[in-house]
Amino acid sequence: MFFLPNGMNINRIGFPLPRNFGNAVARNRAKRYSREVFRNLKSHLNTGYDILLLIYPPAEKDSFHSRCEQFQALVKKAGLLKQ
């Protein structure tokens, strides 16, 4: 995950995927999970950042629950969660 201040009152997010992520169905599912996780957590995040969440192919089956745990751990480590 990479983030930079953007000078606005909103967060913007992007989800780049590597070419070898799988077929189109797997790529779209990964992006859909990530957008939904961000939507659920955006009220708990500090505003004013551009965020890039790099998504790599999972070693096991990808799930919404695992994506949610991973994203929460990343934003907590980066200090983007509101106090």
For each residue, the residues with C-beta under 8 A, 3 or more apart:
1: 51 52 53 54 74 75 78
2: 51 52 54
3: 49 50 51 52 78 80
4: 49 50
5: 48 49 50
6: 10 11 12 48 49 50
7: 48
8: 12 47 48
9: 47 48
10: 6 47 48
11: 6 42 45 47 48 49 50 51
12: 6 8 49 50 51
13: 38 50 51 52 53
14: 50 51 52 53
15: 30 31 34 35 52 53 55
16: 52 54 55
17: 21 27 30 31 55
18: 21 56 57
19:
20: 57
21: 17 18 26 27 30 55 56 57
22: 25 26 27 57
23: 26 27
24: 27 28
25: 22 28 29
26: 21 22 23 29 30 57 62
27: 17 21 22 23 24 30 31
28: 24 25 31 32
29: 25 26 32 33 62
30: 15 17 21 26 27 33 34 55 62 67
31: 15 17 27 28 34 35 55
32: 28 29 35 36
33: 29 30 36 37 62 63 64 67
34: 15 30 31 37 38 53 55 67 71
35: 15 31 32 38 39
36: 32 33 39 40 64
37: 33 34 40 41 64 67 68 71
38: 13 34 35 41 42 53 71
39: 35 36 42
40: 36 37 68
41: 37 38 44 45 68 71 72 75
42: 11 38 39 45
43:
44: 41 81 82
45: 11 41 42 49 75 80 81 82
46: 49 80 81 82
47: 8 9 10 11
48: 5 6 7 8 9 10 11
49: 3 4 5 6 11 12 45 46 80
50: 3 4 5 6 11 12 13 14
51: 1 2 3 11 12 13 14 80
52: 1 2 3 13 14 15 16
53: 1 13 14 15 34 38 71 74
54: 1 2 16
55: 15 16 17 21 30 31 34
56: 18 21
57: 18 20 21 22 26
58: 61 62 66
59:
60:
61: 58
62: 26 29 30 33 58 66 67
63: 33 66 67
64: 33 36 37 67 68
65: 68 69
66: 58 62 63 69 70
67: 30 33 34 37 62 63 64 70 71
68: 37 40 41 64 65 71 72
69: 65 66 72 73
70: 66 67 73 74
71: 34 37 38 41 53 67 68 74 75
72: 41 68 69 75 76
73: 69 70 76 77
74: 1 53 70 71 77 78
75: 1 41 45 71 72 78 80 81
76: 72 73 79 80 81
77: 73 74
78: 1 3 74 75
79: 76
80: 3 45 46 49 51 75 76
81: 44 45 46 75 76
82: 44 45 46
83:
